[in-house]
Amino acid sequence: MPVIPRFRIDPRFALATLTVAALTACSGGGGAAMQMPPTEVNVATVVSKSVTQWDEFTGRIEAVEHIEIRPRVAGYLTGIHFKEGGAVKTGDLLFTIDDREYKAAVASARADLARAEARRALAETEFKRSQALVEARAVSAGELESRQNEARQADADVLAARARVEQAELSLGFSRITSPIDGRVSVARLRVGNLVSPGEPVLTTVVSLDPVYVSFQGDERAYLRYQALARRGEREGSRDAANPVRVGLADEQGFPHEGRMVFVDNAVDPATGTIFARAELANPAGVFTPGLFARVQLLGERLDSALLVHPQAVLTDQDRRYVYVADQVTLPPEMGGTGAPHLGAVRKDVVLGPTIDGLVVVEQGLDADDRVIVNGMRKIFFPGAPVQPIDVPMDQPNTVQAAPAAAPAAAGDEG
């Protein structure tokens, strides 16, 4: 049974010791020292089971596609054809630019094409006539060759004229600016009447809505652990497998949304010791908006026999974490002990792991059969203080139950 070692005196313990000393003095010294009455506390047996670890990170929701809408031709804006902040489809008209100049350019290019086709027709006719005259020896071979070259040049002029028509028609089409994707459009940054140039300025932006990315930074230790698991064949790397993720927003409890990993960067940032990663989430209902803060859980490793306790049971002493367990202890006389063992609160320092389903993994410090005090720790003034345990489930530490009846006193103890 544990024996309470020497420790730094807590003010609450000093008060309790003075109380015990006073009670001992009142007894006249003729009998055994009086112990403090046991404190009722809720206790729960350590949960031991196989669990899947999920590592938690913080991230941001991002659009899969984020498009800046810029003009491709110069001119004055003549129309804005969308509701700012509204949903748009691919091909929906967003802006129009004054197109009169571009319509004139198309007409001119088509006229040039018609002239080039007429010259080609004339050159082909002259070439055919020269071929017939050569057979009759009415023209020389040199003249025939000249007619043939004129026909080839006319063909090339037609091709060039057609290209100018296509270019003019493209410029005319660029005077109508449409959405390249399905998504949500931002505000119009310029109003009707403003002059724009090719590429400048940004007129608005369009972001896709479904699916979305959640981007986050993984720490170096987690990355190395995942690499080791992959080498041992215990977990596939997120570069090679679409490992599951769970996501929760700022106003949500837990992690109700599920997604999958789609990207892990090729290097760790030496300035921060983190690596960039990205998961994809379905967003058919539009729950996610780009830029939102998100809590992300990434599938970690499987723990076959993990020990778990409720986070409420964990106490802090500077940089240490500890819990109290109910066990048989013997207090020394200077702490009011009688030399006989009793059920008391024993402190155990612990090393904690991740939180899984509301319980925290204890990596070091506890045994599977330990009965951890989960409620009433504030009434324990010093390690070894007598306790009267009330058994409750580990996941319900604040359960109110009646304490078990104390054992009846022996006949020799009466009077």
Backbone hydrogen bonds, N-H to C=O, Kabsch-Sander energy under -0.5 kcal/mol:
donor,donor_aa,acceptor,acceptor_aa,energy
4,I,330,T,-1.1
14,A,10,D,-2.4
15,L,11,P,-2.1
16,A,12,R,-2.2
17,T,13,F,-3.0
18,L,14,A,-2.4
19,T,15,L,-2.1
20,V,16,A,-2.4
21,A,17,T,-2.8
22,A,18,L,-2.5
23,L,19,T,-2.4
24,T,20,V,-2.5
25,A,21,A,-2.6
26,C,22,A,-2.3
27,S,23,L,-1.0
28,G,25,A,-1.8
29,G,24,T,-0.9
30,G,27,S,-0.9
39,T,386,P,-2.1
41,V,388,Q,-1.6
42,N,375,N,-2.0
43,V,390,I,-2.4
44,A,372,V,-2.5
46,V,370,D,-2.4
47,V,308,L,-2.1
49,K,47,V,-0.5
49,K,306,A,-1.9
51,V,303,L,-2.6
53,Q,51,V,-0.6
53,Q,301,E,-3.3
55,D,298,L,-2.6
57,F,296,V,-3.2
59,G,294,A,-2.9
60,R,215,S,-2.2
61,I,292,L,-2.5
62,E,213,Y,-3.2
64,V,211,P,-0.7
67,I,206,V,-3.2
69,I,67,I,-0.6
69,I,204,T,-2.9
70,R,68,E,-0.7
75,G,196,V,-2.0
77,L,194,N,-2.7
78,T,96,T,-3.0
79,G,96,T,-1.3
81,H,94,L,-3.0
84,E,82,F,-0.6
85,G,185,V,-0.7
85,G,186,S,-0.8
86,G,83,K,-2.4
88,V,183,G,-2.9
91,G,179,S,-3.2
92,D,89,K,-2.2
94,L,177,I,-3.3
95,F,177,I,-1.7
96,T,79,G,-1.9
97,I,175,S,-2.9
98,D,76,Y,-2.7
103,K,99,D,-2.3
104,A,100,R,-2.0
105,A,101,E,-1.9
106,V,102,Y,-1.9
107,A,103,K,-2.2
108,S,104,A,-2.5
109,A,105,A,-2.4
110,R,106,V,-2.3
111,A,107,A,-1.9
112,D,108,S,-2.3
113,L,109,A,-2.0
114,A,110,R,-2.1
115,R,111,A,-2.2
116,A,112,D,-2.3
117,E,113,L,-2.3
118,A,114,A,-2.0
119,R,115,R,-2.5
120,R,116,A,-2.1
121,A,117,E,-2.2
122,L,118,A,-2.1
123,A,119,R,-2.5
124,E,120,R,-2.5
125,T,121,A,-2.0
126,E,122,L,-2.5
127,F,123,A,-2.2
128,K,124,E,-2.3
129,R,125,T,-2.3
130,S,126,E,-2.3
131,Q,127,F,-2.0
132,A,128,K,-1.7
133,L,129,R,-2.0
134,V,130,S,-2.2
135,E,131,Q,-1.4
136,A,132,A,-1.1
137,R,134,V,-1.3
138,A,133,L,-3.7
139,V,133,L,-0.6
144,L,140,S,-1.5
145,E,141,A,-2.1
146,S,142,G,-1.8
147,R,143,E,-2.1
148,Q,144,L,-2.1
149,N,145,E,-2.0
150,E,146,S,-2.0
151,A,147,R,-1.8
152,R,148,Q,-2.0
153,Q,149,N,-2.5
154,A,150,E,-1.9
155,D,151,A,-1.8
156,A,152,R,-2.1
157,D,153,Q,-2.2
158,V,154,A,-1.8
159,L,155,D,-2.0
160,A,156,A,-2.3
161,A,157,D,-2.2
162,R,158,V,-2.3
163,A,159,L,-2.0
164,R,160,A,-1.9
165,V,161,A,-1.8
166,E,162,R,-2.4
167,Q,163,A,-2.4
168,A,164,R,-2.3
169,E,165,V,-2.6
170,L,166,E,-2.3
171,S,167,Q,-2.4
172,L,168,A,-2.1
173,G,169,E,-2.4
174,F,170,L,-2.5
175,S,171,S,-0.6
175,S,172,L,-0.9
176,R,173,G,-1.8
177,I,95,F,-2.7
177,I,175,S,-0.6
178,T,176,R,-0.6
179,S,92,D,-2.3
183,G,88,V,-2.3
184,R,207,V,-2.6
185,V,86,G,-2.7
186,S,205,T,-2.4
189,R,187,V,-0.6
189,R,203,L,-3.1
193,G,77,L,-2.1
194,N,191,R,-1.6
196,V,75,G,-2.9
197,S,200,E,-2.2
199,G,71,P,-3.8
200,E,197,S,-1.8
203,L,69,I,-3.3
203,L,201,P,-0.5
204,T,69,I,-0.9
206,V,67,I,-2.4
207,V,184,R,-2.2
208,S,65,E,-2.4
212,V,281,L,-2.4
213,Y,62,E,-3.1
214,V,279,A,-2.3
215,S,60,R,-2.7
216,F,277,A,-2.2
217,Q,58,T,-0.8
218,G,216,F,-0.5
218,G,275,I,-2.8
220,E,273,G,-1.4
223,Y,219,D,-2.1
224,L,220,E,-2.5
225,R,221,R,-2.1
226,Y,222,A,-2.5
227,Q,223,Y,-2.2
228,A,224,L,-2.2
229,L,225,R,-2.4
230,A,226,Y,-2.3
231,R,227,Q,-2.2
232,R,228,A,-1.8
233,G,230,A,-0.9
234,E,229,L,-2.4
235,R,229,L,-1.0
240,D,237,G,-0.9
241,A,237,G,-1.7
243,N,241,A,-1.9
245,V,259,G,-1.7
246,R,297,Q,-2.5
247,V,257,H,-2.8
248,G,295,R,-2.3
250,A,293,F,-0.6
252,E,249,L,-1.7
257,H,247,V,-2.2
259,G,245,V,-2.3
260,R,280,E,-1.8
261,M,243,N,-2.2
262,V,278,R,-2.5
263,F,278,R,-1.7
265,D,276,F,-2.9
269,D,274,T,-3.1
272,T,269,D,-0.6
273,G,269,D,-2.7
274,T,269,D,-0.7
275,I,218,G,-2.3
277,A,216,F,-2.5
278,R,263,F,-2.5
279,A,214,V,-2.3
280,E,260,R,-3.0
281,L,212,V,-2.9
282,A,258,E,-0.5
286,G,283,N,-1.1
291,G,61,I,-3.7
292,L,289,T,-1.9
294,A,59,G,-2.3
295,R,248,G,-3.2
296,V,57,F,-2.9
297,Q,246,R,-3.1
298,L,55,D,-2.9
299,L,244,P,-1.8
300,G,53,Q,-3.2
303,L,51,V,-3.0
303,L,301,E,-0.5
304,D,302,R,-0.6
306,A,49,K,-2.0
306,A,303,L,-0.5
308,L,47,V,-2.8
309,V,360,V,-2.1
313,A,310,H,-1.9
314,V,311,P,-1.3
315,L,322,Y,-3.3
317,D,320,R,-2.6
320,R,317,D,-2.2
321,R,350,V,-0.6
322,Y,315,L,-2.2
323,V,348,K,-2.2
325,V,346,V,-2.5
326,A,371,R,-2.6
327,D,325,V,-0.6
327,D,344,G,-2.4
329,V,342,H,-3.2
330,T,2,P,-1.3
335,M,332,P,-1.7
336,G,333,P,-2.2
337,G,332,P,-2.1
339,G,331,L,-0.7
342,H,329,V,-2.7
344,G,327,D,-3.1
344,G,342,H,-0.6
345,A,385,A,-1.6
346,V,325,V,-3.1
346,V,344,G,-0.6
347,R,345,A,-0.5
348,K,323,V,-2.7
350,V,321,R,-2.7
351,V,364,Q,-2.2
353,G,361,V,-3.6
356,I,354,P,-0.5
356,I,359,L,-3.6
359,L,356,I,-2.0
360,V,309,V,-2.9
361,V,354,P,-2.7
362,V,307,L,-3.2
363,E,351,V,-2.5
363,E,361,V,-0.7
364,Q,351,V,-1.3
370,D,367,D,-1.5
372,V,44,A,-2.5
372,V,370,D,-0.7
373,I,324,Y,-3.3
374,V,42,N,-2.4
374,V,372,V,-0.6
375,N,42,N,-1.3
379,K,376,G,-1.5
380,I,377,M,-1.8
381,F,379,K,-0.8
384,G,345,A,-3.9
385,A,382,F,-1.9
387,V,343,L,-2.2
388,Q,39,T,-3.1
390,I,41,V,-2.2
392,V,43,V,-2.6
396,Q,393,P,-1.4
399,T,396,Q,-1.5
401,Q,399,T,-0.7
413,D,410,A,-1.5
414,E,411,A,-1.3
